[in-house]
Amino acid sequence: MVRYFPKRQVSTEVSELERELRNEQRRREEVERRLRSVQNTWSQRQRVSEKPPENKSSNLPKVTSGELLRNEQRRREEVERRLRALQNTGSQTQRKSEKPPENKSSNLPKVTSTAESEKGQLLGWGKIPENKSSNLPKVPSTAESEKGELFTFEVLTVNDSGKVTNRTQGSARQKIEDLGNGIKLEMVYIPGGSFIMGSPENEVERHSSESPQHKVTLQPFYMSKYPITQKQYQAIMGNNPSYFKGENRPVEKVSWNDATEFCQKLSQKSRKIYRLPSESQWEYACRAGTTTPFYFGETITSELVNYNGNYPYGNAPKGKYRGETTDVGIFPPNAFGLYDMQGNVYEWCQDVWHKNYNGAPTDGSAWETGGSSERVVRDGSWYSFSWDCRCASRYHYVAYYLYYVGFRVISPVSPF
């Protein structure tokens, strides 16, 4: 283990020597100033007098400039010598340590000019070099840890037949909102970025409402890891309107107005901002960096998504049709760590319905002007065909309750 215990003493001595060096510099400058003053006075007296004095040793104090300067130079060299000796001692101490740090530069502050020292580069403890081979756990930076606690999960990729071709370890960060009575709301950090919203013209089963494709740039935000569950809804609203009962199943039979009221009450309870996601936030979070029809790849199967498996997509085989909702989180998540972003229940968005993306916002905000009085839903559901669960698929309903529509919530980064 590297020993740094001499560092405080060495740093203090270096600071004192630096201070002494600056004092010597000031004394030298004072001597030179006095010398110039005396020389100027002598020159003036010579010019005024009718005859220069034969005795050049006038009544003025005799100044031996060479001697004064040599004395100042010797004092300065002595300070610099002591400073170099101190630095060499520090370097030898570092070499004799049991395990030297990978950063071979000295731990002592670098001696630079007085101008640089006045900027604060010479003072203080300096930076202890990082030992990259340490077995100690890596401590995340403040910026990372402030995003929330880390959780891990498995991310799957399938081919056009629905066969799993890749499994990778994913990780994300989340913050927990306490709803009371032991009920928690997990909010996952979604990093900001840009993506192409909508579907290409060659995507199977696409609709014209998914055009034109356009680039959207979003700021980071938090999104609930799952659709709002029945126990979460009950904790905030005091009732459970769902047709398919189960505290860990997504709440359904909620209107857009019900979902908005939930957000308002949750905001009041937590003193943070909660709301429905914009349509672009929803698609960005769903895709999680992918550009394929589904975040799993080219298709889905009943083992990955709760949908009507009698209507497969692409070359995938027919699968199971469950005919009801399932508990959240039992199917694999996407690369952002979000679950049930395809299937189970449709999810309300903040936007009003527009028949295409002409004039749509490109900054991630909700589109709430123009259009119709209906509201956008995303995701597909247990009742939906496979192609209705695509990342770009979008539908609209009046702000009314349906037994296959639920919602999830988002929150900006700053309130946490």
N, C-alpha and C positions, 0 to 999 in steps of 0.2 A: 504494500500500500504506500502511495506517495505521501511523503511528509511535507506539509506546508507550514509547520509551526513557526519557522524563522521569518515568515513573510511580513508579519506586522512590524517586527523590530527593524528588518531591513528597509521596509517601505518608509518607516519613520526617519531612519538615518538618511536615506536618499533625499527625503523632503528637506531635512535640515541642511544637507550639503548643497542642495539646489538653492535654498534660501541664502546660504553663505556665499555661493557663487554669484548670485544676483547682487548681494551687498558689495562684493569685491568689484563687480562691474560698475556699480554706482560710484564707489570711491575712486576708481580709475578715471571715470568721466569727470569727477569733481577736480582731481589733480590736473587733468588736461585743461579744464576750464580755467583754473587758477593760473596755470602756466601761460595760456594765451592772454589772459588779462594782464599779467605782469609784463609779458613781452610787448603788448600793445602800449602800455603805459611808458615803458622804456623807450620805445620808438618815438612816441610823441615828444618826450622830453629831449631826445636827441635832436629832433627837427626844430624845436623851439629855441634851444640854446644857440648862442652865437658861435660857440666853439665846442665841439664835442669834448667831453671830459676825458683827460688823459687816463685817469684812473677809471677803468671800466667797472670797478666794483663800487658803484654808487651807494648812496645811503639806503637804497631799496634792499629789501631782503634778497640775499643771493639765492638764486634758484638754479639748481643743477637738474635740468630736465631729464638727462639720461638716467641719472640715479633714481629719480622718482619713478620713472616709467619701468625701470628694471625691477624695482621693489614690488610695484603693482603686478608685474608679469610673474615674478616668483610666487607671490601669494596666490595668484590665479592658477598657476601650474600645480601648486601644492593641493589646492582644493580639487582640481580635476584628477590628480593622481589618487587622492583618497577615494574619490567617487568611483574610479576604475577598479581600485582594489576591492571596494565593497561589492561591485557588480561581479567580479571574478569569484569572490567568496560565495555569493548567491548561486552562481552557475555550478561551482564545485559541490555545494550542498544538494543541488538538484540531481547531479550525476551520481552521487553516492546514495540516493534514495533507493528503496527496495525495488520499485518499479517506476521508471520514468514515464511521464505522460507522452502521448504520441505527438503532441505539439512541442517540437524541440525548441521553440523560442523561449527565452528566459521568462520566468514569472515576475522578474523585477520590472518596474516601469521603465520604458525606453527613455533615455536621456536625450532631450532635444533642446532646441533653442529656448531662450527665455520667453519669446513671443508665443511659442507653442505651449510652454508650461502654463502660461497665463490663461490658455484656453481649457485647462483642466486635463491635459493629456498625461501629465507626469504624476499627478497626485492620486491617492486612493490605493485600494488593494489590487487593482488590475483584475484580469479574468483568468480563472483557473482553467487550464486546458481540459478539453473533454476527452475522457478515456473511452474510446468507442468499443473496446473489447470487454467492457465491464459486464459482469453478469447481473448487475442490478437492473430492475425493471425500468424501462424508459418512461420518464415522467412527461406527459403531454404538455405542450405549451399552454399558456394561459388562454390564448385565443381558442385553442381546440377544446380544452376542458370546459370553457364557458358555454359551449354548444350543448353540453349535456353529457350524461353517462354513456359509455360505449356499450353496444350490444352487437352480437354477431349472428349470422344466419347463413344458410346455403342458398345460392342462386343457381337455377337450372336453365339450360338452353336445350331446345329440341329442334329436330329437323322437320321437314315438311310432312313427315309421316307421324309425327308426335313422339318419336323416340328420343330419349334423353341422350344428348351428345356431349354435354359438358356440365360439370359441377364445380363451382368455385365458392370459396369462402368470402362472404361479404361482411361488411361492418358499417354501422351508422351510429349516430348519437341521438339521444332522446332526453327530453325533460318530462317530468311527471307532475301532473296537476292533480291535487288531492280533492276529490269531490265529496269527501265525508263518508263515514261508516266503512272505511277500508276500501272504497271504490276509487280506482285510479284512472286517469286519462293520460295515455302515453302519446307525447307529441314528438314526432321525428323531425330532425333538422334536415331540410332540403336545401342543398347548396344552390346559389344563384348560377345563372348561365343562359345560354341561348339554344334554341332548337327550331326545327322546321315544323310548324303546326299544320295539321291536315294530312291528307293521304295523296300519294301519287296516282296518276290516272290509270296506271296498270294494276293497282291493288284490287284483288278480287272482292266483289260484293260491296264496293265503295258506293257512296252517294254523292251527288253533286253538291250537297250542303257542306262537304268536307273540302271544298275548293274556294278560292285558290290557296295553294300552299304558300305560307309566308313565314318569315323569320320573326320570332318573338324573343326578347331579352328580359329576363326576370331577375329580381333581387331575391336573396335567400329568404326562406320562410319556414315555419313549422307546420306539419300536417299530422292529423291523428293517424296513428299506426294502423288502425282498423276503422271500418264504418262505426259510427256511434252505436254502442250496444244497448240492449234494453235496460240493463241495470244502470248504465250511465245516464240514459234518458230519464229513468225513474228518479235518480238522485237529484236531478236538476228540475224536472218538470212536475214530479209528483204523481205521474201516471204512466201507463204502458199501453199504447194503443195497438200493439202488434197482433197480427193474426196468428203467426207461428211463434208460440211462446217459448222462451228460453233466455235466461238472463245474459248469456254470452252470445246469443244470436244478434244480428243487427236489428235495430228497431226499424219497423216499416209501418205502413199506413200513416205516415206523417206527411202533411202538406208542406209546400215551400214556406208558408207562413209559420207553421209549427217549427220547422228547422231554424228559421230566422229568429224566432222567439227563444229557442234553446240557446242560440249564440248570445243573445242579449242577456239572458239570465246568467249564463256561465260567465260572461264578461263582468257583470255586476258582482258575482260571488268571488271571482278570482282577482278582480281589479286589473285585468289584462284584456287585451282586445282579441275577441274570437269572432269569426264570421265564416260564411260559406266560401269555398274556393271560387276564384274566377275560372272560367272554362279553360283558359290557357294555363293557369296554374295546375289545374287538374290533369290536363294532357301531358304537360311537362313532367309532373310527378309520376304519372302512370308510365310513361316511356322510360324514364330513368336512364336516359342516354341511348336507348335503342331506336332503330328506325324501321324495324319490322312490324308487321300487322299487330303482333302481340308482343308483350315484353318477354315472353318465353322464346319467341322466334317466329317461325312461319305459320305456326298453328297452335292449337291447344288440345288437351284431352280432358276427360272427366276426372282423371287423377290429379289434374292441376287446377281445374276451375269448376265451380258449381254452375253449370248451365244445362240447357237441354241437349244432352249428348246424342239424341237421335238425328241431329243436324250438324254434322262435323264440317270442318273447314279444310280445304285443300285435300291432301292425301291421307289425312288422319282417319282412323276407323271410327265407326259409331261407338258411342260410350253410354254412360249411365245418365238417366234422367231422374233426379231425386224428387222433383216436384215440390220442393220446399227450401227454405233457407237452412243454412248450416252454421254452427258456431264459427265465429271469426277466428282467423289465424291457423286453421287446420290445413290450408294449402300453402305452397311455397310463395315467398314474397318476391318482389322485384329487387333490382340492385340498390334502390334507395332504402330498403327495409320496410316497405309498405305492403300490407296484406290485403287480399280481396279487392284489388284494384280492377279486376276483371271477374265478372260474375257475382253471384250471391244476391246483391240488390243494386238497382240503379241508384245513383247519387245526385242529389240536387246541386246545381251550381248557382252562383249569384246572378249570372247573365240572363237577360231577356233573349228570346229566340230571334235569330236572323237566319234567313234561308241560305246564306253563304257568307264567306269571310271578306267580302268587299267592304273596305272601310273599317275592318276590325282593329282594335288596339294592338300595338306591338310591344307594349311595356309590361304585360302581365296583368293589367287592370281588368276589371269586369266591364263588359259592354252592356250598359244599362240605358242607353238612349236609342230611340227608333225601334225598329223591329215590331214584334207583336207583344201581347200581354202574357204569353206563355213563357215558361222558364225552361232553361236547358237542363237535361239530365245526361249523365255519362255512366259508363261502366258495363252495361248489360246486367242480367240478373239470372237467378235460378230458372226463370221462365223463358229466357232468351235463346235464340239460335246462336251458334258459335260466332258468326260474323258480326253480330250485334255487340260482341265483347271486345272488338278491336280497339286499339288505342285511339284511333281517329274517329270512331263511330260516335254519333251524337243524335239525340232525340229531344223532344220537347213535350211538355204537358202543361195543362193549366195548373195553377197553384192549388192542387187538390191532393188528397191522400189516395195512395194505391198500395196494395199489399205486396208489391215488388219494388218499391222505391224507398230508400233511406237517405242517409247523408253522412258526410264526415266534415270536420272543421279544420280551419287553418288559423294561424296566428302569425303576425309579423315578428321578426327576430327581436326587435328592441324592447318589447314589454317584459321579456323574461329576464 
